[in-house]
Amino acid sequence: MVYSTALALFVGVSLALMVAWSIYNLPVIARGLRGRMRAAPMPTPSQWPFITAIVPARDEEAVLTRKNNIIDSLVASDYPKDRLEVILAVTATKDRTLEVAQAYAKKYPGLVKVLPIPSPEGKPKALNEALKVSHGDVIAVFDADGYVAPDGLRNAVATLLFRDVAAVQGRILSLNTGQSFVARVVAMEEKGWDSMVMEGRDELGLFVPLRGTNFYIRREVLERIGGWDPQSLAEDADLSARLHEAGYRIVYQPESVLWQESPPRLSILIPQRVRWFRGYIETAFKFGRLVRKPTFRALDAEVVLTAPIIMSLAFMSYIIWVLSLVYPPLLPPLPLNPAWLSVLLTTLTLLPIGVSLAFKVKPPSARNLLYIPFIFAYWVLLTAIATYSLFLVMAKRPRIWIRTLKTGYFDRVLTK
């Protein structure tokens, strides 16, 4: 009886937090679904700032030798070439990444530069080293598996200048939806995050987190807040929180598009999300000081950063619900079973989102509705990963930067 009461109380509190979190995000999603593209006015030729595009590349031969790759796409962009430099921060431990990068430096002399990073200490370390030798007034960051739209740089920088903000996050789409079923489902999630959450947050003037690639930040601001934290497993979330704490603003520009690989296998997806979720949780704890002097902006940032914790509570509620089906006395009967209400809340939340995502996939088709059950399964998987990540934080397990494996796959047709 005592155990039953304790479990019911835990699930009840978890349910209350899940409901509050869902209600809070409802207007964000609703505003994002309305969507509208915002092309900023283009500056005059003399107004374009000098950009340094930093590309960390650790054992990335597979994607750097791809026909459509990040380096060629940056060079082929319509941004003025006399105001652009590309720095490849290269760590090669298993392949020919350094040789490939040096070949690009010879192919594009003065435009592409190679910075060898001797030891694989993680992406933040590579970014900080590249920042030291960069010359740009604007620093742009791209992962090595990306492919930038020709107008991507111009649209982002125009937004940075026109809206007078510290940083701009561009849109990220998948370039390998045809590679596997997993890649297609992940691509739907990522498209939903961009078209609902990022779009809605920007439209409502809320906290917009950087996503680690395809973002642009003013150099003076980046140096003022100390660059990237080399200890962080989610350097993008940490940088976003420090920008927010210092009073700077990040905006989202969906017209600045980059395509990148979605994890095509669970063996790639799970380690990636463990690192992401753990990084977000640790950043949420680190910046808990934001709510010591509560403001709406501080609370809003914590809502974003604590998302994996809410997901963990959801997963534990699902497990308790399953156990209550096997052993009914574990929790009160329906409809007062709080674990069952957690499952109902998840269904009522994910179903309309799933339908919306199904018709956002191009080409739109009713057949895309068949993906909805897998969206539910995918959500449960993510909540399980978030729970494991929370355990790693609470158990103070060693931080290990796990590189996300890239395959070099590229779909023939890319659409915005």
C-alpha positions as CSV (number, residue, x, y, z in Angstrom):
1,M,0.0,0.0,0.0
2,V,2.8,2.4,0.9
3,Y,4.6,1.6,-2.4
4,S,1.3,2.1,-4.3
5,T,0.8,5.5,-2.7
6,A,4.4,6.6,-3.4
7,L,4.2,5.5,-7.0
8,A,0.9,7.2,-7.5
9,L,2.3,10.4,-6.0
10,F,5.4,10.2,-8.2
11,V,3.4,9.7,-11.4
12,G,0.9,12.3,-10.3
13,V,3.7,14.9,-9.9
14,S,5.2,13.8,-13.2
15,L,1.9,14.1,-14.9
16,A,1.4,17.6,-13.6
17,L,4.8,18.7,-14.9
18,M,4.1,17.0,-18.3
19,V,0.7,18.8,-18.5
20,A,2.3,22.2,-17.6
21,W,5.1,21.6,-20.1
22,S,2.7,20.6,-22.9
23,I,0.4,23.6,-22.3
24,Y,3.3,26.0,-22.2
25,N,4.6,24.7,-25.6
26,L,1.2,24.5,-27.2
27,P,1.2,28.2,-28.5
28,V,4.8,27.7,-29.7
29,I,3.8,24.7,-31.8
30,A,0.5,26.4,-33.0
31,R,2.4,29.5,-34.1
32,G,5.1,27.5,-35.7
33,L,2.5,25.5,-37.8
34,R,1.3,28.8,-39.2
35,G,4.8,29.5,-40.4
36,R,6.0,32.3,-42.7
37,M,9.2,32.7,-44.5
38,R,11.1,35.9,-43.7
39,A,13.7,37.0,-46.2
40,A,15.6,40.0,-44.8
41,P,16.5,43.0,-47.0
42,M,19.9,42.4,-48.7
43,P,22.7,44.8,-47.6
44,T,24.6,46.9,-50.1
45,P,27.9,45.5,-51.4
46,S,29.9,47.6,-48.9
47,Q,27.8,46.4,-45.9
48,W,28.6,42.6,-46.2
49,P,30.9,41.7,-43.3
50,F,33.8,39.3,-43.5
51,I,32.8,35.7,-42.6
52,T,34.8,32.9,-41.2
53,A,33.1,29.6,-41.7
54,I,34.5,27.0,-39.3
55,V,34.1,23.3,-40.2
56,P,35.3,20.9,-37.5
57,A,36.2,17.6,-39.2
58,R,37.3,14.6,-37.2
59,D,37.7,11.5,-39.3
60,E,35.3,12.8,-41.9
61,E,36.8,11.5,-45.2
62,A,33.5,9.9,-46.2
63,V,31.6,13.2,-46.2
64,L,34.4,15.5,-47.4
65,T,35.0,13.3,-50.5
66,R,31.3,13.2,-51.3
67,K,30.4,14.9,-54.6
68,N,28.2,17.4,-52.8
69,N,30.1,18.4,-49.8
70,I,30.3,21.3,-47.3
71,I,33.5,22.8,-48.7
72,D,32.4,23.0,-52.3
73,S,28.9,24.3,-51.2
74,L,30.5,27.1,-49.2
75,V,32.8,28.1,-52.0
76,A,30.0,27.9,-54.5
77,S,27.6,30.1,-52.4
78,D,26.7,33.5,-53.6
79,Y,28.4,35.3,-50.7
80,P,31.2,37.6,-51.9
81,K,34.4,35.5,-52.0
82,D,36.6,38.4,-51.0
83,R,34.7,38.5,-47.7
84,L,34.8,34.8,-46.9
85,E,37.3,32.3,-45.4
86,V,36.7,28.6,-44.6
87,I,38.8,27.0,-41.8
88,L,38.8,23.2,-41.7
89,A,39.7,22.3,-38.1
90,V,40.9,18.7,-38.8
91,T,41.6,15.8,-36.5
92,A,42.5,12.6,-38.4
93,T,43.0,9.5,-36.3
94,K,41.5,6.8,-38.6
95,D,41.4,8.1,-42.1
96,R,42.7,10.5,-44.7
97,T,40.8,13.6,-43.6
98,L,43.9,15.8,-43.2
99,E,45.1,14.9,-46.8
100,V,41.6,15.6,-48.2
101,A,41.4,18.9,-46.4
102,Q,44.9,19.9,-47.6
103,A,43.8,19.1,-51.2
104,Y,40.9,21.5,-50.8
105,A,43.3,24.2,-49.5
106,K,45.3,23.8,-52.7
107,K,42.2,23.8,-54.8
108,Y,40.9,27.0,-53.2
109,P,44.1,28.9,-52.2
110,G,43.5,31.8,-49.8
111,L,39.9,30.8,-49.4
112,V,40.1,27.4,-47.7
113,K,42.6,27.0,-44.8
114,V,43.5,23.9,-42.8
115,L,44.1,23.9,-39.0
116,P,45.3,20.5,-37.8
117,I,44.0,19.7,-34.3
118,P,46.5,17.1,-32.8
119,S,44.2,15.3,-30.4
120,P,40.5,14.4,-30.5
121,E,39.3,16.5,-27.5
122,G,35.8,17.2,-28.9
123,K,34.2,19.8,-31.1
124,P,34.3,22.7,-28.7
125,K,38.1,22.5,-28.4
126,A,38.4,22.5,-32.2
127,L,36.1,25.5,-32.5
128,N,38.1,27.5,-30.0
129,E,41.3,26.8,-31.7
130,A,39.9,27.8,-35.1
131,L,38.5,31.0,-33.5
132,K,42.0,32.0,-32.5
133,V,43.3,32.0,-36.1
134,S,40.1,33.3,-37.8
135,H,39.6,36.8,-39.2
136,G,35.9,37.1,-39.6
137,D,33.6,39.7,-38.1
138,V,31.0,37.0,-38.2
139,I,31.8,33.4,-37.2
140,A,29.7,30.7,-38.9
141,V,29.8,27.0,-37.8
142,F,29.0,24.0,-40.0
143,D,29.3,20.3,-39.4
144,A,31.4,18.4,-42.0
145,D,28.4,16.4,-43.3
146,G,26.5,19.5,-44.3
147,Y,25.6,21.0,-47.7
148,V,24.8,24.7,-47.7
149,A,22.1,26.2,-50.0
150,P,23.6,28.8,-52.4
151,D,21.8,31.7,-50.7
152,G,22.2,30.3,-47.2
153,L,25.1,32.6,-46.1
154,R,23.5,35.8,-47.6
155,N,20.1,35.2,-46.0
156,A,21.6,34.5,-42.5
157,V,24.0,37.4,-42.5
158,A,21.3,39.8,-43.9
159,T,19.1,38.7,-41.0
160,L,22.0,39.2,-38.5
161,L,22.4,42.8,-39.7
162,F,18.8,43.7,-40.3
163,R,17.4,42.4,-37.0
164,D,20.5,43.6,-35.1
165,V,20.9,40.5,-33.0
166,A,23.9,38.5,-31.7
167,A,23.3,35.2,-33.6
168,V,21.2,33.6,-36.3
169,Q,20.3,29.9,-36.5
170,G,19.5,28.7,-39.9
171,R,17.2,25.9,-41.0
172,I,18.5,22.3,-41.0
173,L,17.0,19.6,-43.3
174,S,17.9,16.0,-44.0
175,L,19.9,15.0,-47.1
176,N,19.5,11.2,-46.7
177,T,15.8,10.5,-46.2
178,G,16.1,7.8,-48.8
179,Q,18.9,5.9,-47.1
180,S,16.8,4.1,-44.5
181,F,13.5,4.0,-42.6
182,V,15.3,5.3,-39.5
183,A,16.7,8.3,-41.4
184,R,13.3,9.1,-42.7
185,V,11.6,9.1,-39.3
186,V,14.5,11.2,-37.8
187,A,14.2,13.6,-40.7
188,M,10.5,14.1,-39.8
189,E,11.4,14.8,-36.2
190,E,14.0,17.3,-37.3
191,K,11.7,19.0,-39.7
192,G,9.1,19.2,-37.0
193,W,11.6,20.8,-34.6
194,D,12.5,23.4,-37.2
195,S,9.0,24.1,-38.6
196,M,7.2,24.1,-35.3
197,V,9.5,24.7,-32.3
198,M,12.2,27.0,-33.8
199,E,9.7,28.9,-36.0
200,G,7.2,29.3,-33.2
201,R,9.8,30.4,-30.7
202,D,11.2,33.0,-33.0
203,E,7.8,34.3,-34.0
204,L,6.8,34.7,-30.3
205,G,10.1,36.3,-29.3
206,L,11.1,33.4,-27.1
207,F,14.5,31.7,-26.4
208,V,15.9,30.2,-29.6
209,P,18.6,27.6,-29.0
210,L,21.5,27.2,-31.4
211,R,21.7,23.7,-33.0
212,G,25.5,23.2,-33.4
213,T,25.6,23.7,-37.2
214,N,24.4,26.4,-39.7
215,F,24.6,29.2,-37.2
216,Y,26.2,32.6,-37.4
217,I,27.4,34.8,-34.5
218,R,29.1,38.1,-34.2
219,R,32.7,37.7,-33.4
220,E,32.8,40.4,-30.8
221,V,30.0,38.8,-28.9
222,L,31.5,35.3,-29.1
223,E,34.8,36.6,-27.7
224,R,33.1,38.6,-25.0
225,I,31.4,35.5,-23.5
226,G,34.5,33.4,-23.8
227,G,33.9,31.2,-26.9
228,W,32.9,27.6,-26.4
229,D,33.0,25.6,-23.2
230,P,35.4,22.7,-23.9
231,Q,33.8,20.6,-21.1
232,S,30.3,20.7,-22.5
233,L,28.8,17.8,-24.3
234,A,26.2,20.1,-25.9
235,E,28.3,23.2,-26.7
236,D,25.5,24.7,-28.7
237,A,23.0,24.6,-25.8
238,D,25.7,25.9,-23.4
239,L,26.6,28.8,-25.8
240,S,22.9,29.6,-26.2
241,A,22.4,29.8,-22.4
242,R,25.5,32.0,-22.0
243,L,24.3,34.4,-24.7
244,H,20.9,34.5,-23.1
245,E,22.4,35.1,-19.7
246,A,24.5,38.0,-21.1
247,G,21.4,39.6,-22.5
248,Y,21.9,38.7,-26.2
249,R,19.3,37.4,-28.6
250,I,19.3,34.6,-31.1
251,V,16.8,34.5,-34.0
252,Y,15.8,31.8,-36.5
253,Q,16.0,32.3,-40.2
254,P,14.3,29.4,-42.2
255,E,15.5,30.9,-45.5
256,S,19.1,30.0,-44.6
257,V,19.1,26.3,-45.4
258,L,21.6,23.6,-44.8
259,W,21.1,19.9,-45.5
260,Q,22.9,17.3,-43.3
261,E,22.8,13.6,-42.6
262,S,20.1,12.2,-40.3
263,P,21.3,9.1,-38.4
264,P,20.4,6.1,-40.6
265,R,20.7,3.5,-38.0
266,L,19.8,3.2,-34.3
267,S,23.4,2.3,-33.5
268,I,24.3,5.8,-34.7
269,L,21.2,7.6,-33.4
270,I,21.3,6.4,-29.8
271,P,24.8,7.5,-28.8
272,Q,24.2,10.8,-30.5
273,R,21.1,11.5,-28.5
274,V,22.6,10.3,-25.3
275,R,25.3,13.0,-25.7
276,W,22.8,15.6,-26.7
277,F,20.4,14.9,-23.9
278,R,23.1,14.7,-21.3
279,G,24.5,17.9,-22.5
280,Y,21.2,19.6,-22.3
281,I,20.5,18.3,-18.7
282,E,23.9,19.4,-17.5
283,T,23.4,22.8,-19.1
284,A,20.0,23.1,-17.4
285,F,21.6,22.4,-14.0
286,K,24.5,24.7,-14.7
287,F,22.3,27.6,-15.6
288,G,19.7,26.9,-12.9
289,R,21.0,30.2,-11.6
290,L,19.0,31.9,-14.3
291,V,15.8,31.4,-12.3
292,R,17.3,32.7,-9.0
293,K,16.0,36.1,-10.1
294,P,13.0,34.8,-12.0
295,T,12.1,36.6,-15.2
296,F,10.0,35.2,-18.0
297,R,13.0,35.0,-20.3
298,A,15.0,33.0,-17.8
299,L,12.1,30.6,-17.1
300,D,11.6,30.2,-20.8
301,A,15.2,29.2,-21.4
302,E,15.0,26.6,-18.6
303,V,11.8,25.1,-20.2
304,V,13.9,24.4,-23.3
305,L,16.9,23.1,-21.5
306,T,15.0,20.8,-19.1
307,A,13.1,19.1,-21.9
308,P,15.0,15.8,-21.5
309,I,14.1,15.7,-17.8
310,I,10.4,16.0,-18.6
311,M,10.9,13.2,-21.2
312,S,12.5,11.1,-18.5
313,L,9.5,11.6,-16.2
314,A,7.3,10.6,-19.1
315,F,9.2,7.4,-19.7
316,M,9.1,6.4,-16.1
317,S,5.4,7.0,-16.1
318,Y,5.0,4.7,-19.1
319,I,6.9,1.9,-17.4
320,I,4.8,2.3,-14.3
321,W,1.7,2.1,-16.4
322,V,2.9,-1.1,-18.0
323,L,3.6,-2.6,-14.6
324,S,0.1,-1.6,-13.4
325,L,-1.4,-3.6,-16.3
326,V,0.5,-6.7,-15.1
327,Y,-0.2,-6.0,-11.4
328,P,-3.4,-3.8,-11.1
329,P,-3.1,-3.1,-7.4
330,L,0.0,-1.2,-8.1
331,L,-2.0,2.0,-8.9
332,P,-5.6,3.2,-8.5
333,P,-8.0,1.9,-11.1
334,L,-9.1,3.8,-14.2
335,P,-9.8,6.6,-14.8
336,L,-7.8,7.8,-11.7
337,N,-4.7,5.9,-12.7
338,P,-2.2,8.8,-13.2
339,A,0.1,6.6,-15.4
340,W,-2.8,5.9,-17.8
341,L,-3.4,9.7,-17.9
342,S,0.2,10.2,-18.9
343,V,-0.2,7.8,-21.8
344,L,-3.5,9.6,-22.8
345,L,-1.7,13.0,-22.7
346,T,1.1,11.7,-24.9
347,T,-1.5,10.4,-27.4
348,L,-3.4,13.7,-27.5
349,T,-0.2,15.6,-28.0
350,L,1.6,13.4,-30.5
351,L,-1.4,12.6,-32.7
352,P,-2.0,16.1,-34.1
353,I,1.7,16.7,-34.4
354,G,2.2,13.4,-36.3
355,V,-0.6,14.3,-38.7
356,S,0.9,17.8,-39.3
357,L,4.4,16.2,-39.9
358,A,3.0,13.6,-42.2
359,F,1.8,16.3,-44.6
360,K,4.9,18.5,-44.2
361,V,7.0,15.7,-45.8
362,K,7.4,16.3,-49.5
363,P,5.6,15.2,-51.6
364,P,2.6,15.5,-49.4
365,S,0.6,12.2,-49.4
366,A,-2.0,10.5,-47.2
367,R,0.5,7.5,-47.2
368,N,2.7,9.5,-44.9
369,L,0.0,9.0,-42.2
370,L,1.4,5.4,-42.0
371,Y,4.4,6.9,-40.2
372,I,2.3,8.1,-37.3
373,P,2.6,4.8,-35.2
374,F,6.4,4.9,-35.7
375,I,6.4,8.5,-34.5
376,F,4.9,7.2,-31.2
377,A,7.5,4.4,-31.0
378,Y,10.2,6.9,-31.8
379,W,9.0,9.2,-29.0
380,V,9.1,6.4,-26.5
381,L,12.7,5.5,-27.6
382,L,13.7,9.2,-27.1
383,T,12.2,9.2,-23.7
384,A,14.2,6.1,-22.8
385,I,17.4,7.7,-24.1
386,A,16.6,10.8,-22.0
387,T,16.1,8.6,-18.9
388,Y,19.5,6.9,-19.4
389,S,21.1,10.3,-20.0
390,L,19.6,11.6,-16.7
391,F,21.0,8.6,-15.0
392,L,24.5,9.3,-16.3
393,V,24.3,12.9,-15.0
394,M,23.0,11.8,-11.6
395,A,25.6,9.1,-11.3
396,K,28.3,11.5,-12.3
397,R,29.6,9.2,-15.0
398,P,32.7,10.4,-16.9
399,R,31.9,12.7,-19.9
400,I,32.9,11.2,-23.2
401,W,32.5,13.0,-26.5
402,I,31.0,10.5,-28.8
403,R,31.5,11.4,-32.4
404,T,28.4,10.9,-34.6
405,L,29.3,8.5,-37.4
406,K,28.6,9.9,-40.9
407,T,28.3,7.6,-44.0
408,G,28.6,10.0,-46.9
409,Y,25.2,9.2,-48.3
410,F,23.5,11.9,-50.4
411,D,20.0,12.0,-51.9
412,R,19.9,13.2,-55.5
413,V,17.0,15.6,-54.9
414,L,17.1,18.2,-52.1
415,T,14.0,20.3,-51.4
416,K,13.3,23.0,-48.9
